[in-house]
């Protein structure tokens, strides 16, 4: 069954996915503008689409064909070009390379805690999203572009400004290409792009002198820009959601702080090896990513007509895995709305079907930077919780959100989980208050 979604402004798409899952089951269809989409929540079909038949039928993601200078970014490139680029940049994200970049992460996490300390001494209300955002952006800039930023001191600098512009998509252009896809070649000739042109030009200037074996200059620019685009907002939003979950669950926060104190007594410096071995921290982060996945959907285009588990998927069909709905399916996750890190304990983790938990995707086209992102998030969380605790306050507003809505709320004088606009921060060993 297909139904139109255009005009359903009262219901955000990932919430609509959850409603459809309850109403239609594991497979259903819908339209986005003029595009038919097949939604799949069956774990066996997910395995076939994302892993088994990835190279044969489902290699490519949805491509709006209006990517401007980012047409050859690894998350956009298709088929052989994607395989070549992915094979060349994958070695940059091994555990060994992430460990090397951990030194840069620590440099910027120290600035994060220093700036929180300043506000704690002043007993001021702060925007926690701004702090985690500055930390994430500085790490991305130093690791991807060898640029040493201090976004805490210069939040309106050119790098921060242009990074923010990467998220300013043209809604009119998006709607136009959706209703009139036959105009896309003409729009490309005219230089139209969903991505902000000035931001793309800025990052091109930053990396124009970089070189890498077998990668063209343009491919280097695209990968570096996409690295900032893909990692900046998702990492900072993940930290905000985790802090929100901990503030609402103080017993869990205290258990995590006990593990932190046991692993790094007397606020010892955080080491990469010890950080990666912290079991309860891993459970907390995984549960946060279950509730608030970085991407609410995964998408693949069918290159040929194929039949999977009795369902015929025609050539050109967009197949969508509704990750947000999958992660909150009560058949898979008892009390799915509750924050329960024990789901991911060593004892329970083995019973989780890997095709029902997809915060970073799965298969050949999964997230390249997941090790990097986990290290960035865990480091900041540990170093902040070594000194501070969090608690909700009277002004805290509770709403249902995901990363996709994290930048869509305007700044107001209270905390919401969708946009962490302010919080009270107290002196060391007391509370960061939401």
C-alpha positions in Angstrom: 0.0 0.0 0.0 1.3 3.4 -0.9 0.2 6.6 0.7 1.2 10.2 0.2 3.3 11.9 2.8 3.5 15.4 1.3 1.6 17.8 3.5 1.8 15.6 6.6 3.6 18.5 8.4 1.9 17.6 11.7 3.8 14.4 11.9 7.6 14.3 11.6 8.7 11.6 9.1 10.5 9.3 11.7 7.4 9.4 13.9 5.3 8.6 10.9 7.5 5.6 10.3 6.8 4.3 13.8 3.1 4.7 13.3 3.2 2.9 10.0 5.2 0.1 11.5 2.5 -0.5 14.2 -0.2 -0.3 11.6 1.2 -2.2 8.6 3.9 -4.5 10.1 7.4 -5.1 8.9 6.9 -4.0 5.3 5.0 -1.1 3.9 5.0 1.5 1.1 4.6 5.2 0.8 5.3 8.2 -1.4 7.6 11.1 -0.7 6.5 13.7 -3.2 6.5 11.6 -6.4 9.0 9.0 -5.2 7.6 5.6 -4.1 9.5 4.1 -1.1 9.4 0.6 0.2 10.0 0.5 4.0 11.6 -2.7 5.4 11.8 -3.7 9.1 12.2 -7.4 8.6 15.7 -8.4 9.9 16.3 -11.1 7.3 15.4 -8.7 4.4 17.6 -6.0 6.0 20.5 -8.4 6.0 19.9 -9.2 2.4 19.6 -5.6 1.3 22.4 -4.1 3.3 24.9 -7.0 3.3 24.3 -10.0 1.1 23.2 -8.2 -2.0 24.9 -4.8 -1.4 27.3 -5.1 -4.3 24.8 -6.8 -6.6 21.5 -4.9 -6.3 21.7 -2.3 -3.5 25.1 -0.6 -3.8 23.9 3.0 -3.9 22.1 5.3 -1.6 19.5 7.8 -2.7 21.1 10.5 -4.8 19.3 13.8 -5.5 21.8 14.6 -8.2 22.2 18.1 -7.0 25.4 17.7 -4.9 27.5 20.5 -6.3 31.1 20.1 -5.3 30.4 17.1 -3.2 29.3 14.8 -6.0 32.3 12.5 -5.4 32.1 12.3 -1.6 32.2 8.8 -0.3 28.6 8.9 1.1 27.3 10.1 -2.3 29.5 8.4 -4.9 28.2 5.3 -6.6 29.3 1.9 -7.9 33.0 1.7 -8.9 33.8 5.2 -7.9 32.4 4.6 -4.4 34.4 1.3 -4.2 37.6 3.0 -5.1 37.3 6.0 -2.8 36.1 3.8 0.1 39.0 1.4 -0.3 41.5 4.3 -0.2 40.1 6.1 2.9 39.1 3.1 5.0 42.6 2.7 6.4 42.3 6.2 7.9 39.6 4.9 10.3 41.2 1.7 11.7 41.5 1.4 15.5 45.2 2.2 15.1 44.6 5.4 13.3 41.8 6.5 15.7 44.2 5.9 18.5 46.7 8.2 16.8 44.0 10.9 16.5 43.0 10.4 20.2 45.8 12.8 21.1 44.1 15.6 19.1 40.7 14.7 20.7 42.2 15.0 24.2 43.6 18.4 23.3 40.1 19.7 22.5 38.3 17.8 25.3 40.6 19.6 27.7 39.3 22.9 26.3 35.8 21.6 26.7 36.3 20.9 30.4 38.2 24.2 30.9 35.3 26.2 29.5 32.7 24.4 31.5 34.9 25.1 34.6 34.8 28.8 33.8 31.0 28.8 33.7 30.8 26.6 36.8 32.7 29.2 38.8 30.4 31.9 37.5 27.3 29.8 38.3 25.9 30.8 34.9 23.2 29.3 32.7 24.8 27.9 29.5 23.8 26.3 26.2 25.3 22.8 26.5 24.7 22.2 22.8 27.0 25.1 22.0 29.8 23.5 24.1 29.5 20.0 22.7 29.1 21.5 19.2 32.3 23.5 19.6 34.2 20.4 20.8 33.0 18.2 18.0 33.8 20.8 15.3 37.3 21.5 16.7 38.0 17.7 16.7 36.7 17.3 13.1 38.8 20.3 11.9 42.0 19.1 13.5 41.6 15.5 12.4 40.3 16.0 8.9 42.0 19.2 7.9 44.9 19.7 10.3 43.3 23.0 11.4 43.7 23.9 15.1 40.5 25.7 16.0 39.2 27.1 19.3 35.5 27.5 18.6 34.9 28.2 22.3 36.8 31.5 22.0 35.7 32.2 18.4 32.2 30.7 17.9 31.5 33.0 15.0 34.7 32.4 13.1 34.8 31.5 9.4 35.2 27.8 10.0 32.3 27.5 12.4 30.1 29.7 10.2 30.7 27.7 7.0 30.4 24.4 8.8 26.9 25.5 9.9 26.1 26.5 6.4 26.6 22.9 5.3 23.3 22.1 7.0 21.4 24.9 5.3 19.7 23.0 2.4 17.5 24.7 -0.1 13.9 23.5 0.6 12.6 25.0 -2.6 15.2 23.2 -4.6 14.5 19.9 -2.8 10.8 20.2 -3.6 11.4 21.2 -7.2 13.6 18.2 -8.0 11.1 16.0 -6.2 8.2 17.1 -8.3 10.1 17.7 -11.6 13.0 15.2 -11.6 13.4 15.6 -15.4 14.8 19.1 -14.8 17.7 17.8 -12.7 20.2 17.7 -15.6 19.4 21.3 -16.4 19.7 22.3 -12.8 23.1 20.7 -12.7 24.2 22.6 -15.8 23.1 25.8 -14.1 25.2 25.0 -11.0 22.3 24.3 -8.6 23.2 22.4 -5.5 21.4 21.3 -2.3 24.6 22.1 -0.4 25.6 25.7 0.3 28.0 27.0 -2.3 29.9 29.4 -0.1 30.5 26.6 2.4 31.8 24.2 -0.3 34.0 26.9 -1.7 35.4 27.6 1.8 36.4 24.0 2.5 37.8 23.8 -1.0 40.1 26.6 -0.2 41.2 25.0 3.1 42.3 21.8 1.5 43.3 22.8 -2.0 47.0 22.1 -1.3 46.4 18.7 0.2 47.6 15.6 -1.8 46.9 11.9 -1.5 48.1 8.9 -3.6 45.5 8.0 -6.2 42.9 10.5 -5.0 42.3 13.6 -7.1 42.4 17.0 -5.5 38.6 17.3 -5.9 38.1 13.9 -4.2 40.3 15.0 -1.3 38.2 18.2 -0.9 34.9 16.2 -1.0 36.0 13.6 1.5 37.3 16.3 4.0 34.2 18.4 3.7 31.9 15.3 4.0 33.9 14.2 7.1 33.1 17.5 8.8 29.5 17.5 7.5 28.8 13.9 8.7 30.6 14.0 12.0 30.1 17.5 13.4 26.4 17.7 14.2 25.9 13.9 14.8 28.6 13.7 17.4 27.6 16.9 19.3 23.9 15.8 19.2 24.8 12.4 20.5 26.5 13.9 23.5 23.5 16.1 24.2 21.1 13.2 24.0 23.3 11.1 26.3 23.5 13.9 28.8 19.8 14.3 28.7 19.2 10.6 29.3 21.6 10.6 32.2 20.0 13.7 33.7 16.7 11.9 33.7 18.2 8.7 35.1 20.5 9.8 38.0 21.0 6.2 39.2 22.5 5.2 35.8 24.6 8.3 35.8 26.0 7.4 39.3 26.8 3.9 38.1 28.7 5.3 35.1 30.6 7.7 37.4 31.6 4.8 39.6 33.0 3.0 36.6 34.8 6.2 35.5 36.3 6.7 39.0 37.4 3.0 39.2 39.0 3.2 35.7 40.6 6.6 36.2 41.1 7.1 40.0 41.8 10.6 41.2 40.9 12.0 37.8 43.8 10.3 36.1 44.3 11.1 32.5 42.0 9.2 30.1 43.8 6.7 27.9 42.5 5.2 24.7 43.0 1.6 25.7 41.2 2.0 29.1 38.4 4.0 27.6 37.6 1.4 25.0 37.5 -1.3 27.7 34.8 0.4 29.8 31.9 -1.9 29.6 29.2 0.2 31.3 30.2 3.3 29.3 29.8 1.2 26.2 26.3 0.1 27.3 25.3 3.7 28.1 26.4 5.0 24.7 24.9 2.1 22.8 21.5 2.6 24.5 21.6 6.3 23.8 22.3 5.6 20.1 19.3 3.2 20.2 16.9 5.9 21.4 18.5 8.6 19.3 20.2 7.1 16.2 22.3 9.5 14.1 20.2 8.7 11.1 16.5 8.0 11.4 16.6 6.1 8.1 18.9 4.1 5.9 18.2 4.1 2.2 19.3 2.0 -0.9 18.3 2.1 -4.5 17.5 -1.1 -6.3 19.7 -1.4 -9.4 17.7 -4.3 -10.9 14.4 -5.9 -10.2 14.9 -8.5 -7.5 12.7 -10.8 -5.3 13.6 -11.1 -1.6 11.7 -13.3 0.8 8.7 -13.3 -1.6 8.7 -9.5 -2.1 9.4 -8.2 -5.6 11.4 -5.0 -5.5 11.4 -3.3 -9.0 14.4 -1.6 -10.5 14.7 2.0 -9.4 12.7 1.5 -6.2 14.0 3.3 -3.1 14.3 0.8 -0.2 14.2 2.4 3.2 15.1 0.9 6.6 13.3 3.1 9.3 16.0 2.9 12.0 14.2 5.1 14.5 11.1 2.9 14.3 13.2 -0.3 14.3 15.0 0.8 17.5 11.7 1.5 19.2 9.9 -1.7 18.1 8.4 -3.3 21.3 8.6 -6.7 19.7 12.4 -6.3 19.7 13.0 -4.0 22.7 10.9 -4.4 25.8 9.9 -1.0 27.2 11.4 0.6 24.1 11.0 4.2 25.3 13.0 3.5 28.5 16.7 4.2 28.8 18.1 0.9 29.9 21.9 0.4 29.3 21.7 -3.1 30.6 20.2 -4.1 27.2 23.8 -3.9 25.9 25.6 -5.6 28.8 28.1 -8.3 28.0 25.5 -10.9 29.0 22.6 -9.4 26.9 24.5 -8.1 23.9 24.9 -11.5 22.4 21.2 -12.0 22.1 20.7 -8.8 20.0 20.1 -9.4 16.3 22.7 -7.2 14.6 20.1 -6.3 11.9 17.8 -4.7 14.5 20.3 -2.3 15.9 21.7 0.0 13.2 23.0 3.3 14.6 25.9 3.3 12.1 24.3 1.1 9.4 25.7 -2.3 8.6 27.5 -4.0 5.7 29.9 -2.6 3.1 28.3 0.8 3.1 28.1 1.4 6.8 29.5 4.4 8.5 33.3 4.7 8.0 33.8 6.9 11.0 32.0 4.9 13.7 35.2 4.1 15.7 36.2 7.7 15.5 32.8 8.9 16.6 32.6 6.5 19.5 36.0 7.6 20.7 35.1 11.3 20.4 31.8 10.8 22.3 33.2 8.5 25.0 36.2 10.8 25.7 34.0 13.9 26.2 31.5 12.1 28.3 34.1 10.6 30.6 36.1 13.8 31.1 32.9 15.9 31.8 31.5 13.2 34.2 34.8 13.1 36.1 33.9 16.5 37.4 30.2 17.2 36.9 26.9 15.6 37.3 23.6 16.5 35.5 20.1 16.8 36.7 16.8 18.0 35.2 15.3 21.2 36.5 11.8 22.7 36.5 12.2 24.2 33.1 13.1 20.9 31.3 10.8 20.2 28.5 10.4 16.5 27.5 9.7 15.8 23.8 10.3 13.0 21.4 13.1 13.8 18.9 16.1 12.5 16.9 19.3 14.0 15.6 17.4 15.2 12.5 15.5 17.8 14.6 18.4 18.8 16.7 19.1 22.1 14.9 15.5 22.9 14.1 14.5 24.5 17.4 15.2 28.2 18.1 17.1 29.1 21.2 14.9 29.8 24.2 15.7 30.0 27.9 15.1 26.3 28.8 16.4 22.9 28.0 14.7 20.5 25.5 16.2 17.3 24.4 15.9 18.4 20.8 17.9 21.6 21.3 20.0 22.0 24.4 19.5 25.7 24.8 20.5 26.3 28.4 21.5 24.7 31.6 22.7 25.7 35.0 26.3 24.6 35.6 27.6 24.3 39.1 31.1 24.0 40.7 33.1 20.8 40.4 31.6 17.7 42.0 28.1 19.2 42.0 25.6 19.5 39.2 25.2 20.6 35.6 21.5 21.4 35.8 19.0 21.0 33.0 
